Amino acid sequence: MSVYQKVEALASKIFKKNTIFRYGFNLSPMYKRSTAKLIEVSEDLLHVKIIVPISYKNKNYVNSIFGGSMFSAVDPIPMIQLLSIMGNDYVVWDKSAEIFFKKPAKENLYADFDFSEKEIADIKEQVAENKEIDIIKTTQLTNKEKTQVFCEVKKTIYIANKDYFKQKRKKKHVASV
């Protein structure tokens, strides 16, 4: 169990899950370095919104937001959001990511991370059938009005039935010994 999981377990005795999610990210040293902040988290965790404010902490040589800040602002959210929604019967891992820079960002950026109830039901159904699946989630960093896209990140996320995943790892371990 990670430090973050231990803190979450303790905090869940006092706070709602979405409050823990928001403040957990915003206070986490690994996420703070991205310069982003979670500004909205729905009670069911199906919606998360972030801001990446432009500042001296994330400006690059040409005064636009450093690409690493954009990527690190987006990177952990879909996986941890999905893991938090799916619960302990599933394994959820980031598998790969692609980033596409569209234009220099010289203003605050915003991103929305959304899962629908139908999408979650479909994922659970597919995992029940296939034991493991990959999904792709695309996130765009935009201006506040969502009229300009500055960056797009595509994340491939692996989801598996936890018991199946454990058995699969045991078989791999036995085969390698």
Backbone as ProteinMPNN parsed JSONL, in Angstrom:
{"seq_chain_A": "MSVYQKVEALASKIFKKNTIFRYGFNLSPMYKRSTAKLIEVSEDLLHVKIIVPISYKNKNYVNSIFGGSMFSAVDPIPMIQLLSIMGNDYVVWDKSAEIFFKKPAKENLYADFDFSEKEIADIKEQVAENKEIDIIKTTQLTNKEKTQVFCEVKKTIYIANKDYFKQKRKKKHVASV", "coords_chain_A": {"N_chain_A": [[0.851, -1.181, 0.0], [0.615, 2.157, -0.938], [1.899, 5.361, 0.23], [0.078, 7.327, -0.446], [-2.289, 5.838, -0.668], [-2.591, 5.013, 1.974], [-2.975, 7.459, 3.311], [-5.338, 8.213, 2.042], [-7.078, 6.18, 2.946], [-7.185, 6.741, 5.694], [-8.172, 9.406, 5.65], [-10.671, 8.955, 4.527], [-12.357, 8.331, 6.554], [-13.295, 10.653, 7.5], [-13.751, 12.541, 5.437], [-15.491, 13.143, 2.276], [-15.206, 11.163, -0.718], [-14.683, 12.626, -3.118], [-13.659, 15.014, -2.112], [-11.321, 14.157, -0.871], [-9.989, 13.224, -3.142], [-9.628, 15.602, -4.631], [-8.138, 17.34, -2.835], [-6.099, 15.625, -2.218], [-4.695, 15.359, -4.652], [-4.057, 18.106, -5.077], [-2.42, 18.716, -2.92], [-0.379, 16.939, -3.117], [3.053, 16.382, -3.522], [4.111, 15.339, -5.941], [2.185, 16.024, -7.837], [1.882, 18.776, -7.506], [4.195, 19.79, -8.602], [3.627, 19.877, -11.284], [2.342, 22.214, -11.665], [-0.354, 22.452, -11.981], [-3.825, 22.538, -10.875], [-6.534, 20.876, -9.352], [-9.771, 21.89, -9.858], [-12.428, 21.269, -9.867], [-14.289, 18.497, -8.773], [-16.529, 16.033, -9.222], [-19.051, 14.581, -7.094], [-19.395, 11.851, -7.588], [-17.062, 11.26, -8.839], [-16.959, 11.162, -11.587], [-16.477, 13.377, -13.104], [-13.801, 15.589, -13.512], [-12.037, 18.615, -13.256], [-9.344, 20.653, -14.284], [-6.954, 23.334, -13.839], [-4.236, 24.865, -15.434], [-2.354, 27.22, -14.52], [-0.643, 29.85, -16.139], [2.637, 30.702, -15.314], [5.697, 31.933, -13.8], [6.786, 29.588, -12.944], [6.263, 27.617, -14.795], [6.842, 28.493, -17.337], [8.496, 28.31, -20.467], [11.499, 28.68, -22.481], [10.578, 30.35, -24.521], [8.492, 31.744, -23.404], [6.039, 30.369, -23.236], [3.788, 27.84, -21.935], [5.58, 25.213, -20.581], [5.986, 22.104, -22.163], [6.297, 19.778, -20.654], [5.056, 20.452, -18.255], [2.431, 20.624, -19.126], [1.928, 17.966, -19.898], [2.423, 16.559, -17.47], [0.417, 17.61, -15.897], [-1.858, 16.437, -16.883], [-1.327, 13.703, -17.007], [-1.56, 11.799, -14.576], [-4.277, 11.756, -13.917], [-6.568, 10.472, -15.424], [-6.113, 7.656, -15.0], [-6.029, 7.349, -12.149], [-8.467, 8.449, -11.485], [-10.216, 6.624, -12.793], [-9.494, 4.245, -11.456], [-10.319, 4.916, -8.866], [-13.064, 5.126, -9.274], [-13.76, 2.554, -10.194], [-13.054, 0.729, -8.147], [-11.914, -1.756, -5.709], [-11.918, -4.294, -6.913], [-10.657, -4.374, -9.275], [-7.772, -4.029, -11.411], [-5.984, -1.264, -12.425], [-4.021, 0.344, -14.704], [-1.728, 2.703, -16.131], [-0.814, 2.41, -19.462], [0.269, 3.431, -21.851], [1.135, 6.596, -23.415], [0.415, 9.387, -25.488], [1.353, 12.551, -26.714], [0.248, 15.52, -28.143], [1.213, 18.499, -29.31], [-0.424, 21.427, -30.068], [-0.451, 24.238, -30.313], [1.483, 27.04, -29.079], [1.107, 27.72, -25.634], [0.103, 30.486, -24.086], [-1.443, 31.38, -22.079], [-3.705, 30.713, -19.33], [-4.525, 27.267, -18.962], [-7.05, 24.731, -19.37], [-8.604, 21.637, -18.494], [-10.882, 18.947, -18.902], [-11.89, 15.927, -17.425], [-13.696, 13.212, -18.074], [-15.898, 10.545, -17.357], [-18.614, 8.557, -18.294], [-21.574, 7.149, -16.786], [-22.51, 5.056, -18.327], [-20.207, 4.417, -19.796], [-18.552, 3.428, -17.743], [-20.085, 1.202, -16.961], [-19.949, -0.254, -19.369], [-17.184, -0.774, -19.47], [-16.887, -2.407, -17.189], [-18.484, -4.556, -18.007], [-17.1, -5.459, -20.3], [-14.667, -6.227, -19.11], [-15.6, -8.273, -17.466], [-16.271, -10.117, -19.427], [-13.845, -10.469, -20.916], [-11.731, -10.495, -19.137], [-9.495, -8.767, -19.149], [-8.79, -5.526, -20.471], [-7.97, -2.818, -22.747], [-8.339, 0.677, -22.769], [-8.751, 3.835, -24.43], [-8.279, 7.107, -23.486], [-8.856, 10.442, -24.228], [-7.638, 13.656, -23.687], [-8.003, 17.125, -23.77], [-6.157, 20.104, -23.531], [-7.266, 23.276, -23.108], [-8.258, 26.735, -23.795], [-10.079, 28.844, -21.48], [-12.645, 29.207, -22.526], [-12.905, 27.067, -24.164], [-12.406, 27.257, -26.875], [-10.025, 27.086, -28.153], [-7.554, 24.663, -28.745], [-4.692, 23.63, -27.173], [-3.109, 21.511, -26.579], [-3.14, 17.95, -26.785], [-3.714, 14.922, -25.159], [-3.384, 11.482, -25.328], [-4.234, 8.682, -23.593], [-3.529, 5.329, -22.969], [-5.143, 2.966, -21.142], [-4.947, 0.209, -19.035], [-7.153, -2.257, -17.877], [-8.137, -4.703, -15.602], [-9.656, -7.678, -14.272], [-9.147, -8.179, -10.891], [-8.569, -10.678, -9.606], [-8.031, -12.318, -11.828], [-5.788, -10.964, -12.84], [-3.928, -11.364, -10.763], [-3.614, -14.168, -10.901], [-2.546, -14.387, -13.468], [-0.101, -13.076, -13.142], [1.1, -14.819, -11.309], [1.404, -17.124, -12.909], [3.223, -16.136, -14.816], [5.405, -15.65, -13.147], [6.005, -18.25, -12.2], [6.648, -19.481, -14.638], [8.989, -18.143, -15.275], [10.801, -18.991, -13.424]], "CA_chain_A": [[0.0, 0.0, 0.0], [1.421, 3.369, -1.05], [1.637, 6.43, 1.191], [-1.153, 7.986, -0.879], [-3.406, 4.958, -0.321], [-2.734, 5.045, 3.437], [-3.573, 8.747, 3.65], [-6.721, 8.158, 1.56], [-7.847, 5.315, 3.849], [-7.382, 7.491, 6.931], [-9.026, 10.567, 5.369], [-12.029, 8.52, 4.16], [-13.163, 8.236, 7.775], [-13.781, 11.992, 7.821], [-14.107, 13.324, 4.261], [-16.057, 12.488, 1.101], [-14.216, 10.681, -1.681], [-14.282, 13.672, -4.059], [-12.834, 15.973, -1.369], [-10.006, 13.513, -0.731], [-9.399, 13.197, -4.481], [-9.197, 16.957, -4.992], [-7.06, 17.828, -1.983], [-4.992, 14.678, -2.352], [-3.897, 15.795, -5.8], [-3.546, 19.469, -4.936], [-1.38, 18.77, -1.883], [0.65, 15.955, -3.428], [4.264, 16.972, -4.121], [4.31, 14.917, -7.327], [1.269, 16.753, -8.712], [2.142, 20.214, -7.37], [5.288, 20.153, -9.516], [3.084, 20.114, -12.629], [1.776, 23.565, -11.517], [-1.806, 22.384, -12.186], [-4.68, 22.362, -9.7], [-7.893, 20.4, -9.571], [-10.696, 22.941, -9.426], [-13.748, 20.647, -9.712], [-14.373, 17.033, -8.742], [-17.92, 15.682, -8.909], [-19.175, 13.667, -5.962], [-19.24, 10.474, -8.072], [-15.736, 11.251, -9.474], [-17.066, 11.005, -13.035], [-15.991, 14.609, -13.73], [-12.707, 16.322, -12.865], [-11.576, 19.75, -14.069], [-8.095, 21.24, -13.794], [-6.393, 24.543, -14.433], [-2.777, 25.001, -15.448], [-2.153, 28.669, -14.659], [0.678, 30.211, -16.648], [3.406, 31.421, -14.294], [7.142, 31.8, -13.947], [7.155, 28.209, -12.603], [6.079, 26.67, -15.899], [7.156, 29.097, -18.635], [9.724, 27.828, -21.093], [12.408, 29.667, -23.065], [9.849, 31.289, -25.395], [7.392, 32.293, -22.61], [4.795, 29.598, -23.275], [3.811, 26.796, -20.901], [6.468, 24.09, -20.848], [5.253, 20.893, -22.523], [6.341, 18.83, -19.531], [4.013, 20.856, -17.302], [1.134, 20.248, -19.698], [1.768, 16.515, -19.82], [2.333, 16.096, -16.083], [-0.874, 18.049, -15.358], [-2.88, 15.517, -17.385], [-0.9, 12.305, -16.918], [-2.05, 10.84, -13.579], [-5.694, 11.867, -13.551], [-7.505, 9.441, -15.907], [-5.889, 6.354, -14.363], [-6.417, 7.366, -10.737], [-9.908, 8.682, -11.506], [-10.868, 5.358, -13.123], [-9.225, 3.329, -10.342], [-11.183, 5.324, -7.755], [-14.452, 4.827, -9.639], [-13.945, 1.109, -10.384], [-12.989, 0.045, -6.865], [-10.832, -2.696, -5.395], [-11.991, -5.566, -7.638], [-10.024, -4.173, -10.58], [-6.426, -3.486, -11.545], [-5.996, -0.194, -13.417], [-2.655, 0.821, -14.921], [-1.378, 3.413, -17.358], [-0.06, 1.534, -20.353], [1.06, 4.29, -22.731], [0.597, 7.944, -23.598], [0.882, 10.183, -26.619], [1.031, 13.956, -26.526], [0.265, 16.267, -29.391], [1.197, 19.935, -29.062], [-1.142, 22.072, -31.169], [-0.001, 25.626, -30.418], [2.067, 27.51, -27.815], [0.134, 28.151, -24.623], [0.543, 31.705, -23.41], [-2.541, 31.743, -21.183], [-4.111, 29.597, -18.477], [-5.113, 26.134, -19.665], [-8.073, 23.975, -18.639], [-8.909, 20.311, -19.036], [-11.948, 18.179, -18.267], [-11.73, 14.469, -17.457], [-15.051, 12.721, -17.882], [-16.372, 9.186, -17.603], [-20.063, 8.475, -18.115], [-22.009, 5.924, -16.104], [-22.575, 4.025, -19.366], [-18.825, 4.022, -20.088], [-18.104, 2.587, -16.628], [-20.823, -0.067, -17.084], [-19.366, -0.966, -20.516], [-15.859, -1.26, -19.064], [-17.094, -3.55, -16.281], [-19.016, -5.655, -18.81], [-16.003, -5.969, -21.128], [-13.718, -6.919, -18.231], [-16.259, -9.52, -17.064], [-16.187, -11.027, -20.572], [-12.492, -10.692, -21.439], [-10.804, -10.492, -17.995], [-8.621, -7.595, -19.212], [-8.999, -4.705, -21.661], [-7.322, -1.513, -22.842], [-9.178, 1.756, -23.284], [-8.013, 5.065, -24.73], [-8.935, 8.348, -23.051], [-8.229, 11.623, -24.826], [-7.858, 14.881, -22.926], [-7.513, 18.331, -24.427], [-5.898, 21.309, -22.753], [-7.868, 24.356, -23.889], [-8.476, 27.989, -23.086], [-11.255, 28.761, -20.599], [-13.859, 29.144, -23.338], [-12.803, 25.822, -24.947], [-12.413, 27.589, -28.297], [-8.702, 26.782, -28.695], [-6.891, 23.484, -28.184], [-3.251, 23.841, -27.158], [-2.426, 20.237, -26.409], [-4.028, 16.793, -26.648], [-3.013, 13.761, -24.591], [-4.119, 10.216, -25.438], [-3.716, 7.708, -22.62], [-4.028, 3.959, -23.032], [-5.268, 2.476, -19.766], [-5.197, -1.229, -18.903], [-8.07, -2.592, -16.788], [-8.291, -6.154, -15.495], [-10.23, -8.289, -13.081], [-8.017, -8.304, -9.967], [-8.221, -12.097, -9.413], [-7.408, -12.765, -13.079], [-4.468, -10.343, -12.908], [-3.052, -12.064, -9.807], [-3.312, -15.493, -11.471], [-1.68, -14.15, -14.634], [1.244, -12.762, -12.617], [1.648, -16.06, -10.742], [1.823, -17.977, -14.025], [4.442, -15.543, -15.369], [6.475, -15.863, -12.187], [6.338, -19.679, -12.217], [7.287, -19.764, -15.922], [10.325, -17.547, -15.336], [11.685, -19.575, -12.412]], "C_chain_A": [[0.891, 1.237, 0.0], [1.059, 4.364, 0.059], [0.315, 7.109, 0.844], [-2.377, 7.151, -0.508], [-3.656, 4.955, 1.191], [-3.407, 6.343, 3.888], [-5.043, 8.754, 3.233], [-7.593, 7.322, 2.5], [-8.151, 6.038, 5.163], [-8.364, 8.651, 6.717], [-10.471, 10.162, 5.068], [-12.939, 8.345, 5.375], [-13.819, 9.579, 8.11], [-14.37, 12.713, 6.611], [-14.745, 12.469, 3.169], [-14.942, 12.155, 0.116], [-13.75, 11.79, -2.634], [-13.419, 14.748, -3.384], [-11.423, 15.424, -1.201], [-9.276, 13.527, -2.063], [-8.827, 14.569, -4.828], [-8.004, 17.421, -4.155], [-5.854, 16.894, -2.014], [-4.091, 15.057, -3.51], [-3.256, 17.15, -5.534], [-2.452, 19.607, -3.879], [-0.219, 17.821, -2.161], [1.872, 16.615, -4.073], [4.449, 16.585, -5.589], [3.391, 15.688, -8.27], [1.513, 18.263, -8.654], [3.227, 20.674, -8.341], [4.796, 20.398, -10.937], [2.587, 21.549, -12.771], [0.262, 23.588, -11.721], [-2.524, 22.258, -10.847], [-6.011, 21.787, -10.14], [-8.825, 21.471, -9.033], [-12.131, 22.433, -9.297], [-13.583, 19.138, -9.683], [-15.803, 16.702, -8.337], [-17.942, 14.64, -7.793], [-18.965, 12.21, -6.37], [-17.902, 10.245, -8.786], [-15.785, 11.104, -10.989], [-16.566, 12.245, -13.789], [-14.917, 15.249, -12.861], [-12.294, 17.439, -13.815], [-10.317, 20.316, -13.426], [-7.832, 22.579, -14.471], [-4.877, 24.417, -14.366], [-2.528, 26.497, -15.64], [-0.746, 28.96, -15.181], [1.388, 31.042, -15.578], [4.896, 31.237, -14.562], [7.593, 30.362, -13.674], [7.044, 27.252, -13.784], [6.341, 27.272, -17.278], [8.473, 28.546, -19.162], [10.518, 28.997, -21.681], [11.688, 30.721, -23.899], [8.565, 31.805, -24.731], [6.042, 31.605, -22.802], [4.903, 28.499, -22.22], [4.644, 25.615, -21.401], [5.645, 22.83, -21.103], [5.228, 19.859, -21.42], [5.311, 19.165, -18.468], [2.639, 20.46, -17.817], [0.907, 18.742, -19.551], [1.593, 16.056, -18.375], [1.046, 16.551, -15.398], [-1.975, 17.055, -15.715], [-2.577, 14.066, -17.011], [-1.574, 11.441, -15.856], [-3.57, 10.772, -13.422], [-6.573, 10.757, -14.111], [-7.347, 8.084, -15.216], [-6.394, 6.339, -12.925], [-7.914, 7.626, -10.6], [-10.64, 7.362, -11.765], [-10.681, 4.332, -12.01], [-10.147, 3.637, -9.163], [-12.653, 5.013, -8.024], [-14.695, 3.315, -9.633], [-13.909, 0.333, -9.065], [-11.932, -1.043, -6.814], [-10.873, -4.033, -6.134], [-11.269, -5.513, -8.977], [-8.586, -3.683, -10.419], [-6.499, -2.459, -12.668], [-4.578, 0.366, -13.503], [-2.588, 1.692, -16.166], [-0.519, 2.484, -18.195], [0.817, 2.343, -21.305], [0.389, 5.655, -22.839], [1.206, 8.557, -24.85], [0.476, 11.616, -26.355], [1.205, 14.67, -27.859], [0.147, 17.753, -29.053], [0.603, 20.611, -30.286], [-0.673, 23.509, -31.399], [0.586, 26.042, -29.075], [0.993, 28.056, -26.876], [0.7, 29.341, -23.861], [-0.56, 32.275, -22.539], [-2.856, 30.531, -20.315], [-4.774, 28.517, -19.331], [-6.082, 25.395, -18.752], [-8.253, 22.618, -19.297], [-10.018, 19.684, -18.214], [-11.666, 16.699, -18.471], [-13.093, 13.888, -17.116], [-15.186, 11.235, -18.209], [-17.882, 9.241, -17.431], [-20.392, 7.188, -17.366], [-22.078, 4.763, -17.096], [-21.178, 3.506, -19.698], [-18.285, 3.097, -18.99], [-18.793, 1.226, -16.694], [-20.263, -0.899, -18.234], [-17.997, -1.547, -20.178], [-16.014, -2.49, -18.177], [-17.599, -4.778, -17.05], [-17.911, -6.294, -19.664], [-14.972, -6.726, -20.298], [-14.316, -8.24, -17.756], [-16.154, -10.56, -18.181], [-14.757, -11.441, -20.9], [-11.4, -10.766, -20.379], [-9.86, -9.291, -17.972], [-8.89, -6.855, -20.526], [-8.089, -3.489, -21.606], [-8.377, -0.526, -23.325], [-8.276, 2.944, -23.589], [-8.87, 6.247, -24.291], [-8.145, 9.524, -23.629], [-8.627, 12.849, -24.012], [-7.264, 16.047, -23.701], [-7.29, 19.426, -23.402], [-6.328, 22.483, -23.627], [-7.805, 25.67, -23.126], [-9.772, 27.855, -22.282], [-12.549, 28.571, -21.388], [-13.951, 27.856, -24.163], [-12.863, 26.091, -26.451], [-11.068, 27.303, -28.962], [-8.131, 25.565, -27.974], [-5.386, 23.709, -28.304], [-2.478, 22.525, -27.132], [-3.47, 19.133, -26.269], [-3.198, 15.616, -26.159], [-3.918, 12.539, -24.715], [-3.445, 9.207, -24.52], [-4.344, 6.346, -22.887], [-3.982, 3.41, -21.614], [-5.672, 1.008, -19.795], [-6.112, -1.441, -17.7], [-8.25, -4.099, -16.783], [-9.047, -6.52, -14.225], [-9.055, -8.588, -12.15], [-7.598, -9.765, -9.757], [-7.528, -12.662, -10.65], [-5.978, -12.237, -13.162], [-3.481, -11.044, -11.976], [-2.647, -13.433, -10.34], [-2.349, -15.373, -12.649], [-0.245, -13.869, -14.183], [1.896, -13.99, -12.011], [2.173, -16.969, -11.829], [3.106, -17.455, -14.651], [5.629, -15.813, -14.461], [6.944, -17.325, -12.194], [7.075, -20.031, -13.502], [8.711, -19.225, -15.989], [11.31, -18.171, -14.358], [12.341, -20.827, -12.906]], "O_chain_A": [[1.801, 1.361, 0.82], [0.04, 4.218, 0.734], [-0.476, 7.429, 1.732], [-3.392, 7.698, -0.078], [-4.804, 4.9, 1.632], [-4.296, 6.328, 4.739], [-5.898, 9.239, 3.974], [-8.717, 7.712, 2.816], [-9.266, 5.947, 5.678], [-9.278, 8.849, 7.517], [-11.395, 10.935, 5.323], [-14.155, 8.224, 5.23], [-14.767, 9.642, 8.893], [-15.372, 13.416, 6.736], [-14.573, 11.251, 3.131], [-13.881, 12.78, 0.116], [-12.559, 11.889, -2.929], [-12.543, 15.328, -4.026], [-10.444, 16.151, -1.371], [-8.079, 13.809, -2.114], [-7.682, 14.681, -5.266], [-6.984, 17.843, -4.699], [-4.717, 17.337, -1.852], [-2.868, 15.075, -3.373], [-2.055, 17.326, -5.741], [-1.642, 20.531, -3.948], [0.817, 17.901, -1.5], [1.736, 17.33, -5.066], [4.894, 17.404, -6.394], [3.784, 15.979, -9.4], [1.361, 18.95, -9.664], [3.189, 21.798, -8.842], [5.48, 21.06, -11.718], [2.431, 22.042, -13.888], [-0.346, 24.655, -11.638], [-1.922, 21.92, -9.828], [-6.55, 22.167, -11.18], [-8.688, 21.909, -7.891], [-12.965, 23.097, -8.682], [-12.828, 18.57, -10.472], [-16.24, 17.049, -7.24], [-16.97, 13.915, -7.582], [-18.422, 11.42, -5.597], [-17.646, 9.148, -9.283], [-14.74, 10.935, -11.618], [-16.265, 12.166, -14.98], [-15.087, 15.427, -11.655], [-12.21, 17.238, -15.027], [-10.224, 20.444, -12.205], [-8.4, 22.904, -15.513], [-4.314, 23.933, -13.384], [-2.494, 26.989, -16.768], [0.228, 28.374, -14.709], [0.809, 31.968, -15.011], [5.293, 30.476, -15.445], [8.665, 29.958, -14.124], [7.664, 26.189, -13.778], [6.085, 26.618, -18.289], [9.429, 28.343, -18.414], [10.228, 30.16, -21.401], [12.14, 31.863, -23.975], [7.651, 32.254, -25.423], [5.002, 32.214, -22.55], [5.981, 28.256, -21.678], [4.429, 25.097, -22.497], [4.719, 22.524, -20.352], [4.243, 19.137, -21.266], [4.748, 18.265, -17.845], [1.784, 20.016, -17.051], [-0.164, 18.302, -19.134], [0.709, 15.251, -18.085], [0.626, 15.938, -14.417], [-2.912, 16.855, -14.942], [-3.494, 13.294, -16.729], [-2.13, 10.403, -16.215], [-4.086, 9.814, -12.845], [-7.289, 10.128, -13.331], [-8.34, 7.437, -14.884], [-7.108, 5.419, -12.527], [-8.559, 7.085, -9.702], [-11.575, 7.019, -11.041], [-11.626, 3.623, -11.662], [-10.689, 2.726, -8.537], [-13.399, 4.675, -7.105], [-15.715, 2.85, -9.124], [-14.664, -0.624, -8.894], [-11.158, -1.226, -7.753], [-9.948, -4.833, -5.994], [-11.267, -6.49, -9.726], [-8.234, -3.023, -9.442], [-7.018, -2.752, -13.745], [-4.009, 0.804, -12.503], [-3.302, 1.451, -17.14], [0.4, 1.846, -17.682], [1.972, 1.989, -21.541], [-0.752, 5.847, -22.419], [2.349, 8.281, -25.213], [-0.61, 11.877, -25.838], [2.17, 14.451, -28.59], [-0.89, 18.207, -28.569], [1.065, 20.398, -31.407], [-0.517, 23.943, -32.54], [0.234, 25.472, -28.042], [0.085, 28.771, -27.301], [1.652, 29.212, -23.092], [-0.617, 33.478, -22.288], [-2.327, 29.444, -20.547], [-5.486, 28.812, -20.291], [-5.955, 25.426, -17.528], [-8.075, 22.471, -20.506], [-10.091, 19.861, -16.998], [-11.257, 16.274, -19.551], [-13.586, 14.053, -16.0], [-14.654, 10.748, -19.206], [-18.379, 9.902, -16.519], [-19.586, 6.259, -17.321], [-21.747, 3.627, -16.755], [-20.982, 2.302, -19.862], [-17.633, 2.096, -19.287], [-18.142, 0.199, -16.501], [-20.115, -2.114, -18.101], [-17.686, -2.676, -20.555], [-15.347, -3.502, -18.393], [-17.186, -5.904, -16.771], [-17.805, -7.518, -19.738], [-14.46, -7.756, -20.736], [-13.597, -9.234, -17.657], [-15.97, -11.747, -17.911], [-14.483, -12.618, -21.133], [-10.252, -11.072, -20.702], [-9.464, -8.839, -16.898], [-9.178, -7.469, -21.553], [-7.514, -3.169, -20.565], [-9.201, -0.849, -24.18], [-7.168, 3.042, -23.064], [-10.033, 6.368, -24.676], [-6.919, 9.578, -23.523], [-9.798, 13.048, -23.692], [-6.153, 15.958, -24.224], [-8.119, 19.652, -22.52], [-5.826, 22.665, -24.736], [-7.366, 25.723, -21.978], [-10.477, 26.853, -22.403], [-13.445, 27.848, -20.952], [-14.977, 27.596, -24.792], [-13.323, 25.242, -27.214], [-10.975, 27.277, -30.189], [-8.215, 25.455, -26.751], [-4.869, 23.948, -29.396], [-1.344, 22.443, -27.603], [-4.545, 19.348, -25.71], [-2.115, 15.347, -26.678], [-5.066, 12.552, -24.269], [-2.255, 8.918, -24.648], [-5.564, 6.236, -23.014], [-2.933, 3.39, -20.97], [-6.613, 0.618, -20.487], [-5.88, -0.876, -16.631], [-8.486, -4.707, -17.827], [-9.068, -5.771, -13.248], [-8.07, -9.189, -12.577], [-6.404, -10.064, -9.733], [-6.549, -13.399, -10.534], [-5.061, -12.978, -13.514], [-2.334, -11.29, -12.352], [-1.482, -13.821, -10.245], [-1.436, -16.186, -12.793], [0.708, -14.37, -14.78], [3.099, -14.196, -12.168], [3.262, -17.528, -11.701], [3.991, -18.242, -14.985], [6.717, -16.157, -14.924], [8.145, -17.595, -12.195], [8.034, -20.803, -13.466], [9.553, -19.791, -16.686], [12.513, -17.921, -14.44], [13.118, -21.446, -12.179]]}, "name": "protein", "num_of_chains": 1, "seq": "MSVYQKVEALASKIFKKNTIFRYGFNLSPMYKRSTAKLIEVSEDLLHVKIIVPISYKNKNYVNSIFGGSMFSAVDPIPMIQLLSIMGNDYVVWDKSAEIFFKKPAKENLYADFDFSEKEIADIKEQVAENKEIDIIKTTQLTNKEKTQVFCEVKKTIYIANKDYFKQKRKKKHVASV"}
